[in-house]
Amino acid sequence: MTRYQAYFIGWDGQFMHYRAFACGTDEHAVEWTKQLMDQWPVELWSGARMVKRLSPPVKSSDRREPNRPSGRRLARAGKAT
């Protein structure tokens, strides 16, 4: 088993806290770290080796709706509709 540390990074780029754990492979460690994530980016390390930086998923409520036409046709400059 390999030892890993998940370091939680604040939006200001500063280290907030970490969680240590052990996993058999890097892939399992990444999956385990994804389960820990909430709203903060996480850097997954194994000793001095950075395995991966994970960003939190964008929630659907955080996404902006694309601009949609209002259904009205706008007149072009110099032309009447």
C-alpha positions in Angstrom: 0.0 0.0 0.0 1.2 3.4 -0.9 0.8 6.5 1.4 -1.0 9.5 -0.1 -1.8 13.0 1.1 -4.8 15.1 -0.2 -4.0 18.8 0.3 -7.0 21.1 0.1 -6.2 24.4 -1.4 -8.2 27.6 -0.8 -9.3 29.9 -3.7 -6.4 32.2 -2.6 -4.0 29.4 -3.4 -3.1 28.8 0.2 -3.0 25.4 1.9 -6.0 24.8 4.2 -5.7 21.3 5.5 -4.8 17.7 4.4 -6.0 14.2 4.7 -3.6 11.2 4.7 -4.6 7.7 3.6 -3.2 4.6 1.9 -4.2 3.0 -1.4 -2.9 0.3 -3.7 -2.6 2.4 -6.9 -2.6 6.0 -8.0 -5.9 5.5 -9.8 -7.6 4.3 -6.6 -6.1 7.2 -4.7 -7.5 9.7 -7.3 -11.0 8.1 -7.1 -10.8 8.2 -3.3 -9.7 11.9 -3.4 -12.7 12.8 -5.7 -15.0 11.5 -3.0 -13.4 13.9 -0.5 -13.7 17.0 -2.7 -16.4 19.6 -2.1 -15.8 23.1 -3.1 -12.0 23.3 -2.9 -9.2 22.2 -5.3 -7.1 19.3 -4.1 -3.6 18.3 -4.8 -2.9 14.6 -4.4 0.7 13.8 -3.3 2.6 10.6 -2.6 5.6 11.7 -0.6 7.5 14.3 -2.8 5.6 13.3 -6.0 2.5 15.1 -7.0 0.1 12.6 -8.4 -2.7 14.9 -9.7 -4.4 18.3 -9.1 -8.2 17.9 -9.0 -10.6 20.8 -9.4 -14.1 20.6 -7.9 -16.9 20.0 -10.4 -19.0 22.9 -11.6 -22.4 22.7 -10.1 -25.3 23.2 -12.4 -26.6 26.1 -10.3 -23.2 27.8 -10.8 -23.4 27.6 -14.6 -24.7 30.5 -16.5 -27.4 30.0 -19.0 -26.3 30.9 -22.5 -27.7 34.0 -24.0 -30.9 33.0 -25.8 -32.7 35.1 -28.4 -35.8 36.7 -27.0 -37.9 35.7 -29.9 -38.2 39.3 -31.1 -36.6 40.2 -34.4 -34.4 43.3 -34.1 -34.3 45.8 -36.9 -31.0 46.2 -38.7 -29.6 49.7 -38.9 -31.2 51.6 -41.8 -33.9 49.0 -42.4 -37.4 48.8 -41.0 -39.0 45.5 -40.1 
